[in-house]
Amino acid sequence: MSSLNSTIELDLNQFFRWWMRELAFLVPDKLRELFDDHQGYLIVSPDHGQLALSYYYRGNTEALAVIPANDIGKEALKNLKAGDSRLDKAWLVLRLTGAQALARELVLPAAVKENLQQVIAYEMDRFTPFKPGQVYFSVKPLPAGTEQGQMRVLLVLALKTQLDHWYANLKAVGLTADLADYDAVVNKLEDKSGRYNLLPPELQKPESLLTRLIYGGMAGLAVILALAALVLPVWFEYLAVNELEEKTKVLSKEAKKIETLQQEIDGIVAQAKQLVDEKTAAPAIVSMLETLSASIKDDTWLTFAQYADKHWQIQGESPAASSLIGILEATDLFSNARFASPVTQDKSTDLERFQITFDVADKAAKADDGQP
């Protein structure tokens, strides 16, 4: 069952990608083929010095031929293209096997989402037997799990030596790969925005200017139509409201005067309350954060921290979560530290996950104890 306290993330990029796919579905096939300079996919699977060729288009895959990765294969490919005009406009996919690539599911703190590629590259030798300089890799987000503050991703990687070798073999027979993936994690080829690519940027071919202009124009037109559909009803409602406001303006003058006086009184009361609150307030947020950071050891990290009404709640992982209670109680600013939920063990990191709540010590109580 979903938790009502879980955070709802709205991915606008994903929404607009879905929206554009739905709009593209409405475009007639003939019109789409007229403007799209690529149609279908020529999939090349390398194996023991040979290249297995197949053609994929709209959910259907057709085996074509198996050719050697040499001059003989180049001539065979030339003859194959001469008899099949579809191949000239097909995207070329280099599909690696388990001998050249691997995939691994990872569970990471949600805080690394903004710098996911950099974090994976930095920790590559911990997640895999390889160093960053030995592999090309891509990361696919997976559906969120039940653990709050965690994210699931699929790391797909290929040895540089293997991918470079087969990329060169394709070039030798007259082919240039547009995309490289792994046969155990096959891309949904029609979903251009959601698929991954193991080719490094320097080996990827840029999309044609005409295609970018066409899709950009279609996207702009779709946005204009959507905005018109949203704005016009609001505009008509706005006109109707203005008409009603004009009719009631005379009757509302006295009410506005009273409301203005009430706002002035409320402002004076709020200012007075603010002065009292500032005088008796808890320590500044910056001071509390400095104390929290200085107290917690470097082997402990937080994935969540929330402060409200002199009350803190923190979540994270530590080699010894039970020691944190005493550490927090030993500070001058915090008191009443306790676990909000049972401590659990993270098998992937061998660390203890914790959720601790504690209060900000009352300044009046500190003064009674003779503390500054």
C-alpha positions as CSV (number, residue, x, y, z in Angstrom):
1,M,0.0,0.0,0.0
2,S,1.3,3.5,-0.8
3,S,2.1,5.8,2.0
4,L,0.2,9.1,2.2
5,N,3.4,10.7,3.6
6,S,5.5,9.7,0.6
7,T,6.8,12.5,-1.7
8,I,5.1,12.8,-5.1
9,E,7.6,13.8,-7.8
10,L,6.3,15.4,-11.0
11,D,8.6,14.7,-13.9
12,L,7.7,17.3,-16.5
13,N,10.2,16.1,-19.0
14,Q,8.7,12.6,-18.8
15,F,5.2,14.0,-19.2
16,F,6.1,16.1,-22.3
17,R,7.9,13.1,-23.8
18,W,4.7,11.0,-23.4
19,W,2.6,13.8,-24.8
20,M,4.8,14.2,-27.9
21,R,4.6,10.4,-28.5
22,E,0.9,10.6,-28.3
23,L,0.8,13.5,-30.8
24,A,3.2,11.8,-33.1
25,F,0.9,8.8,-33.2
26,L,-1.8,11.0,-34.7
27,V,0.4,12.0,-37.6
28,P,-0.4,10.0,-40.8
29,D,2.3,7.4,-41.7
30,K,2.8,8.9,-45.2
31,L,3.4,12.3,-43.8
32,R,5.7,11.0,-41.1
33,E,7.8,9.1,-43.6
34,L,8.0,12.1,-45.9
35,F,9.8,14.2,-43.2
36,D,11.7,11.4,-41.3
37,D,15.0,10.6,-42.9
38,H,15.3,7.4,-40.9
39,Q,12.8,4.5,-40.9
40,G,13.2,1.2,-39.2
41,Y,16.3,-0.2,-37.5
42,L,19.0,-2.4,-38.8
43,I,20.2,-4.4,-35.8
44,V,23.7,-5.9,-35.9
45,S,24.6,-8.5,-33.3
46,P,28.3,-9.5,-33.2
47,D,29.4,-13.0,-32.4
48,H,32.7,-14.8,-33.0
49,G,33.9,-12.7,-35.9
50,Q,30.5,-12.6,-37.6
51,L,27.7,-10.0,-37.8
52,A,24.0,-11.2,-37.5
53,L,21.8,-8.7,-39.3
54,S,18.1,-8.2,-38.7
55,Y,15.5,-5.5,-39.5
56,Y,13.1,-4.1,-36.9
57,Y,10.1,-1.9,-37.7
58,R,7.0,-1.2,-35.6
59,G,7.3,-4.2,-33.4
60,N,8.3,-6.7,-36.1
61,T,11.8,-8.2,-36.4
62,E,13.0,-9.9,-39.6
63,A,16.3,-11.9,-39.7
64,L,18.3,-10.8,-42.8
65,A,21.7,-12.5,-42.9
66,V,24.9,-13.4,-41.1
67,I,28.0,-11.9,-42.7
68,P,31.7,-12.1,-41.7
69,A,33.3,-8.9,-40.4
70,N,35.8,-8.5,-43.3
71,D,35.9,-7.5,-46.9
72,I,33.7,-10.5,-47.9
73,G,31.1,-9.3,-45.4
74,K,31.4,-5.8,-46.9
75,E,30.5,-7.1,-50.4
76,A,27.7,-9.2,-49.0
77,L,26.3,-6.2,-47.2
78,K,26.5,-4.2,-50.5
79,N,24.5,-6.9,-52.3
80,L,22.0,-7.0,-49.4
81,K,21.4,-3.2,-49.5
82,A,21.0,-3.3,-53.3
83,G,18.1,-5.7,-52.9
84,D,16.5,-4.1,-49.9
85,S,15.8,-0.3,-50.1
86,R,14.7,-0.2,-46.5
87,L,18.2,-0.6,-45.2
88,D,19.4,2.8,-46.7
89,K,17.0,4.7,-44.3
90,A,17.3,2.5,-41.3
91,W,18.9,3.5,-38.0
92,L,21.8,1.2,-37.2
93,V,21.8,-0.5,-33.8
94,L,24.9,-2.4,-32.5
95,R,23.5,-4.9,-30.1
96,L,26.1,-6.3,-27.7
97,T,25.9,-9.8,-26.1
98,G,26.8,-10.9,-22.6
99,A,30.4,-11.4,-23.8
100,Q,30.8,-7.7,-24.4
101,A,28.4,-6.0,-21.9
102,L,26.7,-6.5,-18.5
103,A,23.9,-4.9,-16.5
104,R,23.5,-4.4,-12.8
105,E,20.6,-3.0,-10.7
106,L,21.7,-0.4,-8.0
107,V,20.0,1.2,-5.1
108,L,21.3,4.7,-4.4
109,P,20.3,7.6,-2.2
110,A,17.8,9.9,-3.9
111,A,20.1,12.8,-3.2
112,V,22.4,11.8,-6.0
113,K,19.8,12.1,-8.7
114,E,21.0,15.4,-10.0
115,N,24.6,14.1,-10.4
116,L,23.8,10.5,-11.2
117,Q,26.3,10.1,-14.0
118,Q,29.2,11.6,-12.0
119,V,28.4,9.5,-9.0
120,I,28.3,6.2,-11.0
121,A,31.6,7.1,-12.7
122,Y,33.3,7.9,-9.4
123,E,32.0,4.7,-7.8
124,M,32.4,2.4,-10.8
125,D,35.2,0.3,-9.3
126,R,32.9,-0.3,-6.3
127,F,29.8,-1.3,-8.3
128,T,31.7,-3.4,-10.9
129,P,35.0,-5.1,-11.4
130,F,36.1,-2.3,-13.7
131,K,37.5,1.2,-13.5
132,P,35.7,4.2,-15.2
133,G,38.4,4.4,-17.9
134,Q,37.8,0.8,-18.9
135,V,34.1,1.0,-19.8
136,Y,31.4,2.9,-21.6
137,F,28.2,3.0,-19.5
138,S,24.6,4.3,-19.4
139,V,22.1,4.5,-16.5
140,K,18.4,3.8,-16.8
141,P,16.0,4.9,-14.0
142,L,13.8,2.2,-12.6
143,P,10.4,2.5,-10.9
144,A,10.8,3.8,-7.4
145,G,10.9,1.2,-4.6
146,T,9.2,1.3,-1.2
147,E,12.2,2.7,0.6
148,Q,11.9,6.5,1.2
149,G,14.9,8.5,0.2
150,Q,16.2,5.7,-2.2
151,M,16.2,5.4,-6.0
152,R,16.6,2.3,-8.2
153,V,18.6,2.5,-11.4
154,L,20.0,0.0,-13.9
155,L,23.6,0.4,-14.8
156,V,24.4,-0.9,-18.3
157,L,28.1,-1.0,-19.4
158,A,30.4,-2.3,-22.1
159,L,34.1,-2.8,-22.1
160,K,35.7,0.0,-24.2
161,T,38.0,-2.6,-25.9
162,Q,35.0,-4.7,-27.0
163,L,32.7,-1.8,-28.1
164,D,35.6,0.0,-29.9
165,H,36.5,-3.3,-31.6
166,W,33.1,-4.0,-33.0
167,Y,32.4,-0.4,-33.9
168,A,35.6,-0.6,-36.0
169,N,34.4,-3.9,-37.5
170,L,31.2,-2.2,-38.5
171,K,33.1,0.6,-40.1
172,A,35.2,-2.0,-42.0
173,V,32.1,-3.4,-43.7
174,G,30.7,0.1,-44.4
175,L,28.3,0.6,-41.5
176,T,28.3,3.3,-38.8
177,A,26.3,2.6,-35.6
178,D,23.8,5.2,-34.4
179,L,23.1,3.3,-31.2
180,A,24.6,0.6,-29.0
181,D,22.7,-1.4,-26.4
182,Y,22.8,-4.8,-24.6
183,D,20.7,-7.8,-25.7
184,A,19.8,-8.5,-22.0
185,V,18.4,-4.9,-21.6
186,V,16.9,-4.3,-25.0
187,N,15.8,-0.7,-25.8
188,K,12.3,0.2,-26.8
189,L,13.6,1.6,-30.1
190,E,10.5,3.7,-30.8
191,D,10.9,5.6,-27.5
192,K,13.8,7.8,-28.6
193,S,13.7,9.9,-25.4
194,G,13.6,7.0,-23.0
195,R,16.2,4.6,-24.6
196,Y,19.9,4.4,-23.5
197,N,23.0,4.5,-25.7
198,L,26.3,2.9,-24.8
199,L,28.1,4.8,-27.6
200,P,30.2,7.7,-26.2
201,P,29.2,11.2,-27.4
202,E,32.1,11.4,-29.8
203,L,30.9,8.3,-31.7
204,Q,27.2,9.3,-31.8
205,K,25.9,10.9,-35.0
206,P,24.0,14.2,-34.6
207,E,20.4,14.3,-35.7
208,S,19.8,16.1,-39.0
209,L,18.9,19.8,-38.9
210,L,15.7,19.1,-40.9
211,T,14.5,16.5,-38.5
212,R,15.1,18.8,-35.5
213,L,13.3,21.7,-37.2
214,I,10.3,19.6,-38.1
215,Y,10.0,18.1,-34.6
216,G,10.6,21.5,-33.0
217,G,7.9,23.0,-35.2
218,M,5.5,20.2,-34.3
219,A,6.3,20.6,-30.6
220,G,5.8,24.4,-30.8
221,L,2.5,24.0,-32.6
222,A,1.3,21.5,-30.1
223,V,2.2,23.8,-27.2
224,I,0.4,26.7,-28.8
225,L,-2.8,24.6,-29.3
226,A,-2.6,23.3,-25.8
227,L,-2.1,26.8,-24.3
228,A,-5.1,28.0,-26.4
229,A,-7.2,25.2,-25.1
230,L,-6.2,26.1,-21.5
231,V,-6.3,29.9,-21.8
232,L,-9.5,30.6,-23.8
233,P,-11.9,29.2,-21.1
234,V,-10.0,31.0,-18.4
235,W,-10.1,34.2,-20.4
236,F,-13.9,34.0,-20.9
237,E,-14.3,33.3,-17.2
238,Y,-12.1,36.3,-16.4
239,L,-14.4,38.5,-18.5
240,A,-17.5,37.2,-16.7
241,V,-15.9,37.8,-13.3
242,N,-14.9,41.4,-14.2
243,E,-18.5,42.1,-15.2
244,L,-19.8,40.9,-11.9
245,E,-17.1,42.9,-10.0
246,E,-18.2,46.1,-11.7
247,K,-21.7,45.5,-10.6
248,T,-20.7,44.9,-7.0
249,K,-18.0,47.6,-6.7
250,V,-20.3,50.3,-5.2
251,L,-21.5,48.0,-2.5
252,S,-18.0,46.8,-1.6
253,K,-16.3,50.2,-1.0
254,E,-17.1,50.3,2.7
255,A,-16.2,46.7,3.1
256,K,-12.7,47.4,1.6
257,K,-12.2,50.3,4.0
258,I,-12.9,48.0,7.0
259,E,-10.7,45.3,5.5
260,T,-7.8,47.8,5.1
261,L,-8.1,48.8,8.8
262,Q,-8.2,45.2,9.8
263,Q,-5.1,44.4,7.8
264,E,-3.3,47.3,9.5
265,I,-4.3,46.1,12.9
266,D,-3.2,42.5,12.0
267,G,0.1,43.9,10.7
268,I,0.8,45.7,14.0
269,V,-0.1,42.6,16.0
270,A,2.1,40.4,13.8
271,Q,5.0,42.8,14.2
272,A,4.7,42.7,17.9
273,K,4.4,38.9,18.0
274,Q,7.5,38.7,15.8
275,L,9.5,40.8,18.2
276,V,8.5,38.5,21.1
277,D,9.1,35.3,19.1
278,E,12.6,36.5,18.0
279,K,13.5,37.2,21.6
280,T,12.5,33.8,22.8
281,A,13.2,31.8,19.7
282,A,15.3,28.7,19.4
283,P,18.9,28.9,18.1
284,A,19.3,29.9,14.5
285,I,19.0,27.2,11.8
286,V,22.6,27.8,10.8
287,S,23.8,27.3,14.3
288,M,21.8,24.1,14.7
289,L,23.1,22.8,11.3
290,E,26.7,23.6,12.4
291,T,26.2,21.7,15.6
292,L,24.6,18.7,13.9
293,S,27.4,18.6,11.3
294,A,30.2,18.9,13.9
295,S,28.6,16.2,16.1
296,I,28.0,13.5,13.5
297,K,31.0,11.5,12.4
298,D,32.2,11.4,8.8
299,D,31.2,7.7,8.4
300,T,27.5,8.7,9.0
301,W,25.5,10.4,6.2
302,L,22.0,11.8,6.1
303,T,19.5,11.3,3.4
304,F,16.7,13.4,5.0
305,A,16.5,16.2,7.5
306,Q,13.4,18.2,8.6
307,Y,13.0,21.0,11.2
308,A,9.7,22.4,12.4
309,D,8.4,23.8,15.7
310,K,11.7,23.2,17.6
311,H,11.7,19.6,16.5
312,W,14.1,17.8,14.2
313,Q,13.7,14.6,12.2
314,I,16.7,13.0,10.5
315,Q,17.2,9.8,8.4
316,G,20.3,8.2,7.1
317,E,22.9,5.4,7.4
318,S,25.6,4.8,10.0
319,P,27.9,2.0,11.1
320,A,26.6,2.4,14.6
321,A,23.2,4.2,14.7
322,S,22.7,3.6,18.4
323,S,25.7,5.9,19.3
324,L,23.9,8.8,17.6
325,I,21.4,9.2,20.5
326,G,24.2,9.9,23.0
327,I,26.0,12.2,20.6
328,L,22.9,14.3,20.1
329,E,22.1,14.4,23.8
330,A,25.6,15.5,24.6
331,T,25.2,18.8,22.6
332,D,24.0,22.0,24.2
333,L,21.3,22.6,21.6
334,F,19.5,19.2,21.3
335,S,17.6,17.1,23.8
336,N,15.1,14.2,24.0
337,A,16.8,12.3,21.1
338,R,15.0,9.0,20.3
339,F,14.5,6.5,17.4
340,A,11.3,7.2,15.5
341,S,11.4,3.7,13.9
342,P,13.4,0.4,14.3
343,V,17.0,0.4,13.0
344,T,17.4,-1.8,9.9
345,Q,20.5,-3.1,8.2
346,D,21.3,-2.2,4.5
347,K,22.8,-5.4,3.0
348,S,24.3,-3.5,0.1
349,T,26.3,-1.1,2.2
350,D,26.5,-3.0,5.5
351,L,25.3,0.2,7.2
352,E,22.4,0.7,9.7
353,R,19.5,2.8,8.5
354,F,18.0,5.0,11.1
355,Q,15.3,7.6,11.7
356,I,15.9,9.8,14.8
357,T,13.8,12.6,16.2
358,F,15.0,15.1,18.7
359,D,14.0,18.5,20.2
360,V,15.8,21.8,20.3
361,A,16.6,22.6,23.9
362,D,14.6,25.4,25.4
363,K,16.7,28.5,26.1
364,A,14.9,29.1,29.4
365,A,15.7,25.6,30.6
366,K,19.3,26.0,29.7
367,A,19.5,29.3,31.6
368,D,18.0,27.5,34.7
369,D,20.8,24.9,34.5
370,G,23.4,27.7,34.4
371,Q,24.3,27.1,30.7
372,P,24.9,30.0,28.3
